[in-house]
Amino acid sequence: MKEGQRNVIQISGLQKKYKGFELSVPRLEVPEGFATALIGENGAGKTTLLNILAGIRRDFKGEVTYFGEGRKLDAGTQESIGYTGPGCYFLPNWTIDQVEEISGLLFSGFHCDRFRSLCGELGIRRGLTRDVKKLSDGNRMKLMLAAVLARDTELLIMDEPASPLDPLMRDKLCDMIREYLEQGNGKRSVFFSTHNIADMESVTDYAVILEHGNVVEEGFVEDLKEKYVCVKGEAADGEKAGKILVSATKNTYGFEGICLAENLDRLAGMDVAVETPTLSQISVAVMKANTSLKL
Amino acid sequence: MRKAMKSYFVFTSRLYRLAMFLLLPAAGAGICVWTYSVSGGVGGGVLMAAALVLPVVETVSDGWVFAGIQRSETSKLDYLKTSGKGRGVMKRALIVDMVRKLVFSAGIIGLCYVCIGLSAVLSQGRTAGTAEAVREAFQIRGAEEGIGAVLWCLIMSSFFFSVLGTFLSRYGNLIWLNLMVGYGVAALEVAAAVFLPGFFLYPYVYGAVFGLLGLCVGALAVWTVMGRMERSLR
């Protein structure tokens, strides 16, 4: 974390146990004013963590505070947090008009006119009988986005917002996140989980990688790109390099892998090309190095 | 009060409001008067039929408001939980819905009574002897306590079976299943009228018992949803 940087979320000693799984986050600070991506394989604990942060689950040990002021999660704090998530978000028989009415009742900072304009912008058809259950997954996500973006919030927590969206809408989502952050003048933050790292990379400032309920890597994307390098080399060096790299893939022509920049000198003598990795490459490498799956 | 009404109404769609608050009373009164006129003046029977149909209508129509809300996956209600007001809104909406069922039972059956009574008076073409015309229209064999007591009993039984039907149907979210549950509770209501000893002899007692049972099932319905919502937080 950069010096003097305020945190929008501060977690200490967080523990949540399920049968055969434990989410354990001894310390995590999500910087204020940035978009932070939560990355991890299926079952890593991303949804559990986001649910805890949004107040959907309250049965955990540890402390979570918000907005750099030590604010705990109460009704006032929830007013400033927007959440979109999968599963049972809206009641299935709600109509789009009801979503508007209910949002107005639940959140004092909800703006009907903004919601209507966002629905139009995102191509959500409104009508008397337009039930939420009849919407496709993508349109349901758009409706959630319209509902949270129509509110005056300082933090957006989004669980897999990109997954149900088409490529065009993912691009639009990135634009919306960027616009949301810009309008906040450094006071607004976004914390989202994603499997579509490549699509969301353009909007990601900070990344947290979660594996088996533990944070295994975190940092600003620019710092991670300095910490790790992408290395490509010939097949003959593959085996030797594999012991130094965080993770590597081999083929008949050579190998490609992610290496800690500090270990680069250990590859001396090998014929390798070094490139700046993408966040997606770094994430996959870190996940591969920490996964329990036999890949 | 305003807050409670608002909490309830946000759960209802415009179509539901139109159907339940406008069409149902109008159709109920119209059908009752028509049935009374074609049945040869059996006003009491028509009122009993109304008290049977109302729980079916309530059970089916609940599918447009709280369908499947007692199912464990639906009752997570994530959107409501992301607001500090969410649980309060949900609780108020459920309570108002139960109160509305009581008001509707009284309102619809009362409206049918008034409409049939008016029809009876007008069809006899007289203004004098109005009370006599109404008494004739609602003659029920074995009902010694008079039409007032019968009305009380019908309203409370209709309320209880409406609440029971909606409570049971909220475990599913299929409209045909709601219909089956609706028919089931209507059949139970018929069985109660037929098999309970002295149903029309002691209408005040049975009315009070049904009213009490309705309140208990109503409280159980609210408690079930709120309990599931609370448990899903943990």
Interface residues (C-beta under 8 A of the other chain):
Chain A: A54 G55 I56 R57 R58 D59 D74 A75 G76 Q78 E79 I81 G82 Y83 G85 G87 C88 Y89 F90 L91 P92 N93 W94 T95 D97 Q98 E101 I102 L105 L106 F107 L128 T129 A147
Chain B: K6 S7 F9 V10 F11 T12 S13 R14 L15 G63 W64 V65 F66 A67 G68 I69 E73 T74 S75 K76 L77 D78 Y79 L80 K81 T82 S83 G84 K85 G86 V89 N173 S232 L233 R234
